């Protein structure tokens, strides 16, 4: 056991460390908001694909990080739109996120990306668009600019963590967060609505692009019994652990998977059945060790799409995405979470009605097919065929 692991087991040190991390995260966010409040407004034009009227389905190259996350619907949607190739390391493993030292990893990833894209070009399949989910700590962004210049490829980055990873750590020549990509990409897709303005004020076109779900993966499974009162998928730390323990103390059975829980991580392909077999899917909307600072999560869309009641933090980001109390249910405190879990476990008809409405809202507005179809439409391309799976279920009466 290393020193870091030993220190985590000392409760007072763990609490102190969590408090410091939370303070630093929220302070950086406040400073960023203040910084951009002083910048003049600027709205760069959204670019168009280099060949808006393609004679073929778009050729897409995707450079992701977490295979479990990417294959839970995002990649499948891209594959339905066009010919999609993915970043793999030299050993064939998926994604940029590997345990090598940072300096080695970012240079190796850049060389590998250039090698893979160059091979596509040489084979006559030059990518029309390169979509990344990356940071300068994972990938030297200079390679993105080189790909743009030499191959005419549109470069788009997806960021789900701008609210707390926009700046990142200072690097020798820039910043380690998504800010360090500005100047090397054509378009930023951000899951934090306010970050659109940050990018635009730096001269980088940006669009609000919240996470979504895949109804062909996450859907009701009426043939399977609802054997879990509450389920939660995510790491065991901070307020997440406190909420689960409070639910268990109240006599509620909570099935948990993720780093730190006794059961460990769950296979990606097993999550849809877990959610479908849960009476309540628990969401925790906080960022890191913070207790009152929120961001959107994949669970916010996969939970409702599964057809189970989704109970999560009262996160303002969700206000325009789901109707609170009718399509999802939210809580502000741990005690309120426990109270609402007890209530909805006792009131099955009301629980299932809200769950069905949440599923219907997800189908109407929050599928990965819809997200990417809208994106490609903005970029001048209309998909060859309509997205699959968005009309599976009728709306509830």
Buried (B, 14 or more C-beta within 10 A) or exposed (E): EEEEEEEBEEEEEBEEBBEEBBEEBBEBBEEBEEEBEEEEEEEBEBBEBBBEEBEEBBBBBBBBBBBBBBBBBBBBBBBBBBBBBBBBBEEEEBBBBBEEEEEEBBBBBBEBBBEBBBEBBEEEBBBBBBBBBBBBBBBBBBBBBBBBEEBBBBBBBBBBBBBBBBBBEEBEEBBBBBBBBBBBBBBBBBBBBBBBBBBBBBEBBBBEBBBBBBBBBBBBBEEEEBEBBBBBBBBBBBBBBBBBEBBBEBEBEBBBBBEBBEEEEBEBEEBBBBBBBBBBBBBBBBBBBBBEBBBBBBBBBBBBBBBBBBBBBBBEBBEEBBBBEEBBBBBEEBEEBBEBBBEBBEEEEEBBBBBBBBBBBBBEBBBBBBBBBEBBEBBBBEBEEEBBBBEEBEEBE
